[in-house]
C-alpha cells in the first residue's frame, strides 16, 4: 500500500514539475508557474481518479454498459476542465496575470479540458502498463506451476509402471523358489529408495542416474539365464556431476527389456550407451525383439518421456525411434 501511494505521489509531483518548467520557459519565472500549476493540479487529479472509477465500475460488465465507462471519463475531464476555469477566474489570472483578458466561456475551455485529458490519459496509460506487468508475472507463475504439476503427474505415471514390472519379476522368481529372489528384492529396495527420495528432487547428478540404471539392468538380468541375454552398457562423461532430471533415462532402458528382450526366447541382447560431451547428453538404447512380436514397442514410458522432454527441453532435444523387424532402437540427444 505504501509503495502504491509513493508511486502515485511521485507521478503527480513529476507531472506538476513538467508543467511548471514548461510554462516557465516563457519568462523564466519558475516560482510563479509552480504556484499556478499547483493550484490547477487538484482539478486534474480529481478528473483522473473519477476516470479511474468510471473504468473500474463499468468496464468488463458486458452488453453496452462499457460506454458508461467512456462517458463517465469524458464527464470527469469536462468537470475537471471547468473547475480549472473557476480557479483561473477567481485567483490565478487576477493575482498572477492581472494584465490578461479572461473569458470563462470560449475556446480556452477546450484547453483546460485537454489539460485534464492529458493528465488522466497519462495516468491511465501508466496504470494499464503496471497492471499488464503484474498479469504477465502472474501468468508466468501459473505456467511454471502448471509445468511443475504436469511433470509430477508424468513421474507419478512412471513410478507405478516401473514398480508393477519389478514386482512381477519378484513374483515369478518366488514361484520358482529361485535363489535369485533375495538379491532381486535387495536391488528393488535400492531402486525404491532412489525413486521415492531422489526423484522428488528437481535434478540429480548424472553419475547417480547412471548408477541407478546399472542397478536396474542388474535387476533385470537376474530374470534371465546367462546364455539367453547379453547386456552391454557403456558410459563416458566429461562432467559426471552435471545435473539432470531424475529418472529421465530410465524409460529408454525399461522399454528395451519390457517390449524387447522379454518377448524373445533366445539370443536376446541389449546395448546401452550414455555419453555427456561438451554439454550434449546422448543416450542410445538398442535391443533385439521377436520377429513375430505384435505389441507396441513404444510403451507408455517412451510416451511420457517424450512429453517430459517437450516441457523441460523445448527445441533442445531429439528423440529418434528405429523399429525394424528384429531390432528396436531409441536415441536421445539433449543440449543441456
Residue, then its C-alpha position, 0 to 999 in steps of 0.5 A: x500500500x505504501x509503495x502504491x501511494x509513493x508511486x502515485x505521489x511521485x507521478x503527480x509531483x513529476x507531472x506538476x514539475x513538467x508543467x511548471x518548467x514548461x510554462x516557465x520557459x516563457x519568462x523564466x519565472x519558475x516560482x510563479x508557474x509552480x504556484x499556478x500549476x499547483x493550484x490547477x493540479x487538484x482539478x486534474x487529479x480529481x478528473x483522473x481518479x473519477x476516470x479511474x472509477x468510471x473504468x473500474x465500475x463499468x468496464x468488463x460488465x458486458x452488453x453496452x454498459x462499457x460506454x458508461x465507462x467512456x462517458x463517465x471519463x469524458x464527464x470527469x475531464x469536462x468537470x475537471x476542465x471547468x473547475x480549472x476555469x473557476x480557479x483561473x477566474x477567481x485567483x490565478x489570472x487576477x493575482x498572477x496575470x492581472x494584465x490578461x483578458x479572461x473569458x470563462x466561456x470560449x475556446x480556452x475551455x477546450x484547453x483546460x479540458x485537454x489539460x485534464x485529458x492529458x493528465x488522466x490519459x497519462x495516468x491511465x496509460x501508466x496504470x494499464x502498463x503496471x497492471x499488464x506487468x503484474x498479469x504477465x508475472x502472474x501468468x508466468x507463475x501459473x505456467x511454471x506451476x502448471x509445468x511443475x504439476x504436469x511433470x509430477x503427474x508424468x513421474x507419478x505415471x512412471x513410478x507405478x509402471x516401473x514398480x508393477x514390472x519389478x514386482x512381477x519379476x519378484x513374483x515369478x522368481x518366488x514361484x520358482x523358489x529361485x535363489x535369485x529372489x533375495x538379491x532381486x528384492x535387495x536391488x528393488x529396495x535400492x531402486x525404491x529408495x532412489x525413486x521415492x527420495x531422489x526423484x522428488x528432487x528437481x535434478x540429480x547428478x548424472x553419475x547417480x542416474x547412471x548408477x541407478x540404471x546399472x542397478x536396474x539392468x542388474x535387476x533385470x538380468x537376474x530374470x534371465x539365464x546367462x546364455x539367453x541375454x547379453x547386456x552391454x552398457x557403456x558410459x563416458x562423461x566429461x562432467x559426471x556431476x552435471x545435473x539432470x532430471x531424475x529418472x529421465x533415462x530410465x524409460x529408454x532402458x525399461x522399454x528395451x527389456x519390457x517390449x524387447x528382450x522379454x518377448x524373445x526366447x533366445x539370443x536376446x541382447x541389449x546395448x546401452x550407451x550414455x555419453x555427456x560431451x561438451x554439454x550434449x547428453x546422448x543416450x542410445x538404447x538398442x535391443x533385439x525383439x521377436x520377429x513375430x512380436x505384435x505389441x507396441x514397442x513404444x510403451x507408455x514410458x517412451x510416451x511420457x518421456x517424450x512429453x517430459x522432454x517437450x516441457x523441460x527441453x523445448x527445441x533442445x532435444x531429439x528423440x529418434x525411434x528405429x523399429x525394424x523387424x528384429x531390432x528396436x532402437x531409441x536415441x536421445x540427444x539433449x543440449x543441456 
